Amino acid sequence: MLETLCLPAGEESIRQAAALLQAGRVVAFPTETVYGLGADALNEQAVRDIFAAKERPADNPLIVHVAERSQLEGLCRVTPTAETLMDAFWPGPLTLLLMKTEKVPDVTTAGLPSVAVRCPSHPVAHALLQVCGIPIAAPSANRSGRPSPTTAQDVYEDMQSRIPFILDGGACDVGVESTVLDLTGGVPCVLRPGAITAEDVASVVGSCTVAPSVMRPLKEGESAPSPGMKHRHYAPKAKMTVYIGSDEAVADAIIKRYDETENAVILAHDSALPLFGDRRAFSLGETPQEGAHLLFRRLREMDALNVSLILAQGWKPEGEALAVMNRMARAAAFDLVVV
């Protein structure tokens, strides 16, 4: 059985992780968004090992991480708009979808002509990318379909005996994956919302749209150019319903459902928690940013409690709240109730 070593991030452990990556192995590492499961983006077998470890469908593309934008040379066609956005948001939680070159294996991009690229701001991720000196393909470091990992322990729970090494850099700051922005068409388009909003992008380049599929399932035959679009994502073991509305209206609806159900649990904003009395209720913070930071942690806690139903309070899916609501909607299989 493969032993999975988990070490605190430091100079020596980063060198160990880099050596494994250079040797074509798979390594988990922290980013500012969630933990990533990385391998050499240009090594076809190494990338296939990512898919195997995650049990990830092969038609779900990966994001290529770099330490410096100079590493993109020969990998993709960097447009003037991309340069402007890199100046504004890199390093940081913004992934850009650009047309790839033949140098990038089709397995990395799920056969698509585009490649998703980003430069993470987390100091451990940045140091690892600098030491190994190669572009690293990395989806989130969880079993496919599970809530994304925001701590090394989360990764260990899902990846024990599947990968050789986990770099422990503490809890992730943002808590949801990066914004994926499609730059292969005319106007920049958000395919997966994250900490950098469409409004943020528009303030830099003048305009930005949001793909309709952000808050709905893909239709039959509809392509998925970005991770996090096509397959079941972020899901807890329990069924989940998300309610949107005022604290009072949401509490009324959730309490009715909770009282009719055995082994249910509530996730709610801090302002609404007192309305639930002595029912099992957990905090999602108050702001969308706090919700994003806490969501995957809470979903994994609910898995550990073996609950049968999660009744969650969401936010109106716009602006800064769109990212957390995209994850909540997919975790709930789009079972959304507006009250």
C-alpha positions, -999 to +999 in steps of 0.1 A: +000+000+000+013+035-009+023+055+021+011+091+021+035+115+039+020+147+052+046+173+063+044+210+074+056+233+046+092+244+050+123+246+028+131+209+031+096+196+026+091+220-004+123+206-019+110+170-013+076+179-030+094+196-059+116+165-065+085+143-066+068+166-091+100+166-113+100+128-111+064+126-125+046+120-091+015+136-077+017+160-048-010+179-028-002+215-018-020+245-004-032+275-024-050+306-013-083+291-026-083+253-018-056+226-017-045+214-051-035+179-064-005+187-086+016+170-112+038+180-142+013+196-166+034+185-196+039+149-185+009+129-199+013+100-175+017+122-145-015+140-154-033+107-159-023+098-123-041+129-110-073+117-127-068+082-112-062+095-077-093+117-078-114+092-098-120+123-119-138+120-153-114+125-182-136+151-198-131+175-169-101+199-177-074+209-153-058+242-144-021+248-151-003+267-123+028+287-129+052+307-107+058+335-132+039+345-164+071+339-183+064+301-178+034+305-201+057+310-231+051+282-255+021+269-236-007+293-247-014+324-267-013+353-242-036+381-255-033+418-246-065+415-225-048+386-206-017+407-200-039+435-185-057+411-162-024+394-151-011+429-142-042+435-121-049+402-104-018+379-106-006+363-084-041+356-071-073+336-075-080+343-112-077+315-138-076+326-175-088+304-203-065+309-233-059+290-266-032+263-260-002+252-280+006+216-290+031+215-261+002+210-236-010+174-237-047+169-246-052+150-213-045+181-194-072+201-212-097+172-216-091+175-254-101+211-256-082+236-277-079+260-247-059+257-215-067+272-181-038+290-164-032+307-131-005+321-108-014+314-072-005+339-044-001+314-016+035+316-005+039+278-002+024+272-037+045+300-052+077+286-035+069+250-047+063+262-083+096+282-082+117+253-068+103+227-092+105+250-122+077+233-142+041+242-148+018+221-125-016+209-135-038+208-103-075+204-096-087+204-060-071+177-039-103+158-031-120+126-044-142+136-073-176+150-063-166+155-026-164+189-009-131+206-018-103+205+008-093+236+027-069+219+051-042+192+048-063+169+070-092+172+044-067+161+018-054+132+039-090+119+044-096+117+007-061+109-006-045+086+019-027+057+001-035+074-033-006+099-034+028+100-019+030+135-004+010+163+011+024+197+019+006+212+049+004+249+047-025+254+071-060+264+063-068+281+030-078+318+031-105+321+004-121+287+007-136+283-028-118+277-060-105+304-083-125+325-107-123+309-142-125+336-169-129+327-206-107+349-229-111+328-260-140+348-273-148+385-277-159+397-242-144+381-211-168+356-196-169+341-161-173+303-163-167+296-127-172+324-101-146+330-074-132+357-052-125+379-082-159+390-095-172+399-130-174+434-117-137+433-107-128+421-142-150+448-159-134+475-138-101+466-154-110+457-190-143+475-195-168+446-197-174+411-185-202+386-187-212+356-166-220+323-182-257+312-177-245+278-166-230+293-134-264+288-116-279+259-136-268+224-146-253+220-181-278+209-207-275+176-226-245+178-249-234+212-236-196+214-234-177+222-202-146+243-210-140+250-173-135+227-142-165+227-118-192+229-146-202+195-159-201+169-131-215+166-096-193+188-075-187+198-039-214+175-027-219+162+009-232+127+015-265+140+027-292+156+006-291+194+007-315+222+001-306+259-001-330+286+009-327+323-002-346+351+014-348+372+046-336+356+078-372+353+091-386+338+059-357+314+056-360+304+092-397+297+089-392+275+058-362+256+073-379+250+107-410+235+090-388+211+070-365+204+099-393+194+123-407+170+097-373+153+092-352+130+112-314+136+115-315+170+097-291+199+104-291+236+096-264+258+081-273+295+085-260+331+087-250+343+122-279+367+122-304+339+117-290+314+142-310+326+172-342+319+152-336+282+153-338+277+190-322+244+202-323+228+168-289+216+154-276+247+136-241+257+125-227+290+114-219+299+078-207+333+089-226+364+079-210+377+047-207+358+014-169+359+019-173+342+054-197+317+038-171+309+011-144+304+037-166+281+059-188+262+033-165+232+025-154+229+061-190+227+072-200+202+045-172+179+056-183+182+092-218+172+082-204+141+065-186+132+098-219+136+117-237+113+092-267+136+088-294+128+063-305+163+053-288+197+052-310+228+052-288+257+043-293+295+041-278+310+010-274+345-004-288+362-035-265+349-063-249+381-075-217+401-070-194+387-043-221+361-033-221+344-067-190+322-059-204+307-027-238+303-042-224+285-073-208+260-049-239+257-027-262+252-057-240+224-071-236+208-037-274+208-034-279+195-070-296+228-077-323+222-051-328+260-044-359+275-027-366+313-028-388+323+001 
